[in-house]
Amino acid sequence: MSLPIRTRPPPTSTTTPHFYALIHYDDPYVQPLLLSALSSLFPPTSYTLLPPPSPSAKADDDDPPSLATILPSPSSKILQIATYEAIDFSFASAHPDTCLVNSYVIRKALIRKHFLSATVDAWAAKRPGSALPAHVKRAEAFEVDYAEFLDDALVEAWDLQASMARNAEEGAEKEWWILKPSMSDRGQGIRLFCDMEGLQGVFDGWEEEVGSDEEEKDEGGDGIMVSHLRHFVAQPYIHPPLLLEGDRRKFHVRVYVLAVGSLKVYVYRDMLALFAAKDYIAPGTGEDGEAEDLDAHLTNTCLQQQPGERDAVRRFWALEGLAPGVAESVFAQICEVTGELFEAAARTMMVHFQPREGAFDVYGLDFLVDAAGTAWLLEVNAFPDFKQTGEGLTGVVSGLWEGVLRTAVVPWAMGGAGGEEGGAAAAGGEGKGDMVLVREVDLGRR
């Protein structure tokens, strides 16, 4: 008589993976959303939330908090989500398998405007079929120490000089340009110009406002710093922009992007539309024949005195007045451009963009859609300003951080112990349709 065969159930782990979490984003808008996402994704027994270190625990006011002094053991798993200056990169580099931080150390190939232009140019030169030149306006980068030396600074800005020369011809249709300080953000220092006289006037005005004592901020209120008055980029102004039926204001699309390790790139599907304060008018068609009123051209809501008065921030997918198929087309373009841009930075600008394991990074990318439906990349922002989303759309940001933690933190925290279920939860964004994987490359960096 044969005995029945008994199958042994798979062994179950008696220990739950545990990690420490230091969440100190230093932003009252984001901090509670991060803590909420953490608690919704992990059972309370799986992590220990650490209090932010006291100032006395720092060796120097310029040094970030030391994780080594906080953890019970250097081998403990630690998740640190903080501002860039507060991240202990030294500890993270020394413990790549057990420490996860929310930023790469070096990423200026993307977030500095003149480096971004160089990244696109270098990639396009090696890949003639690249989509980037069709979605990124070629920029002229130059350096200006003093306004009186502007002519010398533009010696190698061939396209810009040629355009201004054409604009100087009688009866010529003006080609407008947008000037941006390379190291500024929040729309600071942006100006429009079409000829040398206008550009010279911009620099002369800044020099007068700064004054002989080199005050840090000008009196015009846009907060441009003296240190910004060196690196600049000039790009062809995108005209005409896409405008909604019933709303004549220009808008740009804010896209949140997650980069994980070395390297996966995700686009967060729930995008925002940020509107200018005033109805759009073409450059040079104002009352004085000049584009002086930047409120009709700048869509950065940080610059608006009352951004809520005219519904300045909206969900992109809820916009009314878009022609059928436009939203999906724009999203597809954004996904293609974003994936290729990050790969371009990682492969051609290795000194200036260094994604690594044990880190993830969240960016805010701004795209402007022209009247033909083409999405143009404007800039890339690290540690984007989430507050401009407003209280009414907090769900967009909370959904983003839940997707970020699910995608970047869950697999790291599970450490393989979670099996297929843990992996599925992380890849997940795709399951919920919020975090869309747009590029995966193996850079061989560990």
Secondary structure in CASP SS format (residue, H / E / C, confidence):
PFRMAT SS
TARGET T0000
AUTHOR 0000-0000-0000
METHOD secondary structure of the structure
MODEL  1
M C 1.00
S C 1.00
L C 1.00
P C 1.00
I C 1.00
R C 1.00
T C 1.00
R C 1.00
P C 1.00
P C 1.00
P C 1.00
T C 1.00
S C 1.00
T C 1.00
T C 1.00
T C 1.00
P C 1.00
H C 1.00
F E 1.00
Y E 1.00
A E 1.00
L E 1.00
I E 1.00
H E 1.00
Y C 1.00
D C 1.00
D C 1.00
P C 1.00
Y C 1.00
V C 1.00
Q H 1.00
P H 1.00
L H 1.00
L H 1.00
L H 1.00
S H 1.00
A H 1.00
L H 1.00
S H 1.00
S H 1.00
L H 1.00
F C 1.00
P C 1.00
P H 1.00
T H 1.00
S H 1.00
Y E 1.00
T E 1.00
L E 1.00
L C 1.00
P C 1.00
P C 1.00
P C 1.00
S C 1.00
P H 1.00
S H 1.00
A H 1.00
K C 1.00
A C 1.00
D C 1.00
D C 1.00
D C 1.00
D C 1.00
P C 1.00
P C 1.00
S C 1.00
L H 1.00
A H 1.00
T H 1.00
I C 1.00
L C 1.00
P C 1.00
S C 1.00
P C 1.00
S C 1.00
S C 1.00
K C 1.00
I E 1.00
L E 1.00
Q E 1.00
I E 1.00
A E 1.00
T C 1.00
Y H 1.00
E H 1.00
A H 1.00
I C 1.00
D C 1.00
F H 1.00
S H 1.00
F H 1.00
A H 1.00
S H 1.00
A H 1.00
H C 1.00
P C 1.00
D C 1.00
T C 1.00
C E 1.00
L E 1.00
V E 1.00
N C 1.00
S C 1.00
Y C 1.00
V C 1.00
I C 1.00
R C 1.00
K H 1.00
A H 1.00
L H 1.00
I H 1.00
R C 1.00
K H 1.00
H H 1.00
F H 1.00
L H 1.00
S H 1.00
A H 1.00
T H 1.00
V H 1.00
D H 1.00
A H 1.00
W H 1.00
A H 1.00
A H 1.00
K H 1.00
R C 1.00
P C 1.00
G C 1.00
S C 1.00
A C 1.00
L H 1.00
P H 1.00
A H 1.00
H C 1.00
V C 1.00
K C 1.00
R C 1.00
A C 1.00
E E 1.00
A E 1.00
F E 1.00
E E 1.00
V C 1.00
D C 1.00
Y C 1.00
A H 1.00
E H 1.00
F H 1.00
L H 1.00
D H 1.00
D H 1.00
A H 1.00
L C 1.00
V C 1.00
E C 1.00
A C 1.00
W H 1.00
D H 1.00
L H 1.00
Q H 1.00
A H 1.00
S H 1.00
M H 1.00
A H 1.00
R H 1.00
N H 1.00
A C 1.00
E C 1.00
E C 1.00
G C 1.00
A C 1.00
E C 1.00
K C 1.00
E C 1.00
W C 1.00
W E 1.00
I E 1.00
L E 1.00
K E 1.00
P E 1.00
S C 1.00
M C 1.00
S C 1.00
D C 1.00
R C 1.00
G C 1.00
Q C 1.00
G C 1.00
I C 1.00
R E 1.00
L E 1.00
F E 1.00
C C 1.00
D C 1.00
M H 1.00
E H 1.00
G H 1.00
L H 1.00
Q H 1.00
G H 1.00
V H 1.00
F H 1.00
D H 1.00
G H 1.00
W H 1.00
E H 1.00
E H 1.00
E H 1.00
V H 1.00
G C 1.00
S C 1.00
D C 1.00
E C 1.00
E C 1.00
E C 1.00
K E 1.00
D C 1.00
E C 1.00
G C 1.00
G C 1.00
D C 1.00
G C 1.00
I C 1.00
M E 1.00
V H 1.00
S H 1.00
H H 1.00
L C 1.00
R C 1.00
H E 1.00
F E 1.00
V E 1.00
A E 1.00
Q E 1.00
P E 1.00
Y C 1.00
I C 1.00
H C 1.00
P C 1.00
P E 1.00
L C 1.00
L C 1.00
L E 1.00
E C 1.00
G C 1.00
D E 1.00
R C 1.00
R E 1.00
K E 1.00
F E 1.00
H E 1.00
V E 1.00
R E 1.00
V E 1.00
Y E 1.00
V E 1.00
L E 1.00
A E 1.00
V E 1.00
G C 1.00
S C 1.00
L C 1.00
K E 1.00
V E 1.00
Y E 1.00
V E 1.00
Y E 1.00
R C 1.00
D C 1.00
M C 1.00
L E 1.00
A E 1.00
L E 1.00
F E 1.00
A E 1.00
A E 1.00
K E 1.00
D E 1.00
Y C 1.00
I C 1.00
A C 1.00
P C 1.00
G C 1.00
T C 1.00
G C 1.00
E C 1.00
D C 1.00
G C 1.00
E C 1.00
A C 1.00
E C 1.00
D C 1.00
L H 1.00
D H 1.00
A H 1.00
H C 1.00
L C 1.00
T C 1.00
N C 1.00
T H 1.00
C H 1.00
L H 1.00
Q C 1.00
Q C 1.00
Q C 1.00
P C 1.00
G C 1.00
E C 1.00
R C 1.00
D C 1.00
A C 1.00
V E 1.00
R E 1.00
R E 1.00
F H 1.00
W H 1.00
A H 1.00
L C 1.00
E C 1.00
G C 1.00
L C 1.00
A C 1.00
P C 1.00
G C 1.00
V H 1.00
A H 1.00
E H 1.00
S H 1.00
V H 1.00
F H 1.00
A H 1.00
Q H 1.00
I H 1.00
C H 1.00
E H 1.00
V H 1.00
T H 1.00
G H 1.00
E H 1.00
L H 1.00
F H 1.00
E H 1.00
A H 1.00
A H 1.00
A H 1.00
R H 1.00
T H 1.00
M C 1.00
M C 1.00
V C 1.00
H C 1.00
F C 1.00
Q C 1.00
P C 1.00
R C 1.00
E C 1.00
G C 1.00
A E 1.00
F E 1.00
D E 1.00
V E 1.00
Y E 1.00
G E 1.00
L E 1.00
D E 1.00
F E 1.00
L E 1.00
V E 1.00
D E 1.00
A C 1.00
A C 1.00
G C 1.00
T C 1.00
A E 1.00
W E 1.00
L E 1.00
L E 1.00
E E 1.00
V E 1.00
N E 1.00
A E 1.00
F C 1.00
P C 1.00
D C 1.00
F H 1.00
K H 1.00
Q H 1.00
T H 1.00
G C 1.00
E H 1.00
G H 1.00
L H 1.00
T H 1.00
G H 1.00
V H 1.00
V H 1.00
S H 1.00
G H 1.00
L H 1.00
W H 1.00
E H 1.00
G H 1.00
V H 1.00
L H 1.00
R H 1.00
T H 1.00
A H 1.00
V H 1.00
V H 1.00
P H 1.00
W H 1.00
A H 1.00
M H 1.00
G C 1.00
G C 1.00
A C 1.00
G C 1.00
G H 1.00
E H 1.00
E H 1.00
G H 1.00
G H 1.00
A H 1.00
A H 1.00
A H 1.00
A H 1.00
G C 1.00
G H 1.00
E H 1.00
G H 1.00
K H 1.00
G C 1.00
D C 1.00
M E 1.00
V E 1.00
L E 1.00
V E 1.00
R E 1.00
E E 1.00
V C 1.00
D C 1.00
L C 1.00
G C 1.00
R C 1.00
R C 1.00
END
